[in-house]
Amino acid sequence: MIEFRPALLTSLKHYSREKFTADLMAGIIVGIVALPLAIAFGIASGVSPEKGIITAIIAGFLTSALGGSRVQIGGPTGAFIVIVYGIIQQYGIEGLTVATIMAGTPMSSASSEPLSSLFRIPLSSVSPAVSP
């Protein structure tokens, strides 16, 4: 039985001042790059820039806190702007919230122990170079 443990919990055991300094510099650099991107995604999605920044902060925190790897990267994808914009224009922010829950529920369910073993099998479309 494989049990999920966020990498944050295992990383803190051996966390040092040097790692903190390196992580702080990396965080500042990522923040400098991500801030204008979050603003742009907010505007392009049809909401205010502040909502783009808030969304980026929440998503970044959740990815960092619950990620399965210490070096995991998460962030917005430009391809979703068209989808998000369309949902907001047709159904509003409330509709986007419902769509997010509808998309997230099956993904969360698939990560549960009984179903997670089904997703460990590499698909034939995945390159052998990246298969486990």
N, C-alpha and C positions, 0 to 999 in steps of 0.2 A: 504494500500500500504506500503510495507516494502522497505525502502531505505537503500542501503549499505553505511556505513560510516566506513572507516578504523579505527581500534581500536587505532591507533596512535593518531588520532584527539581527541578521547574521553579520552584517558589515560593522555594526557598532562595537562588536566584541574586540576587534583589532583596529579600531579607529585611532589615529594619532594626530598630533598637531600638524605634521607634514601633509597628511591626507586632507585634513581640514583646509589648510592653506591652498592646496591644489584644487580642491572642490570649490572653494570660495572664488578663486580666479576663474574657474570654468563657469561657475554660475553667473558671475558678472558678465563674462563674454557672451554667454547664451542669452542673458537678459537684454544686453545691448542689441543683439540681433533679433530677438523675439519680440521686443516691444513694438517696433514699427510694423512688424508682420502681423501681430495681434490686432493693432489698430486698423491695418488695411483689411484684414479678414472681417473685422466687425463692420466696417463701412461697406465692403463688397457684399456682405450678407444681408444688408438692408437694415442693420441696427446701428446703434451709436458706437463710437470708438471705445467708450468706457466698457460696454458689454463685451467687446472683443478682448480687452485687457483682463477683465474679471474672469472670463471663460478660460483664457490662457493660464492665469494664475491657478485656478482651481484644477484644471486638467494637469498642469505641471506638477502640482503638489500630489495629486492622486497617483500619477504615474511614478513619481519618485518614492512615495510612501508604500505603495502596494506592488511595485514592480518586482519581477522575478529575477532580475539581474542587477548587479551593482552598476553596470555600464549601459543599462537600458536607456534608450532615447525615445521620447514621445513628444508629439507636437501636432499642430494643425496641418492638414493637407489641402493644398490649393484646389484640388479636384472637387472637394466637398463644397466649395463656395457656391457653385451652381445649384447643387441640391438644397443646401441650407437656404439660399436666397429664394428658391421656388417654394419651399415649404413655408417660409415666413410670409411671403407675399400672398399665398393662397389661404393659409390657416393661422397666421400670426405666431407669436412667441409660444402661446399655449400649445399650438399644433406641433411646433418644433420639440417642445418638451415631451409630448406624447410620442412622437416619432423616435426620440432618443430612448425613451423607456422601452418602446416596442423593439428597437434594435438591440438594446443592451440586455434585455431579459433572456433571449435565447443564447447570447454569448456567455452570460453569467451561468446559465444552466448547463451549458456545454462544458464549463470548466469544473463542474462538480465531479466528485470522485467516480460515480458510476458511468458517466458519459465521457470523462476525460481520456480514457484509454482508447476510445474510438478515434481521437484526434492526434494520437501519437504516431499513427501509421502514415508514412509519407505518401503523398499523392503522386501518381505517375507523371503529372505535369510539372512537378518540382524537380529541378535540376539535381542530378546525383552529387554535384559538388556541394550543395547546401543541405543534403539529406543527412540525418544522424547516422 
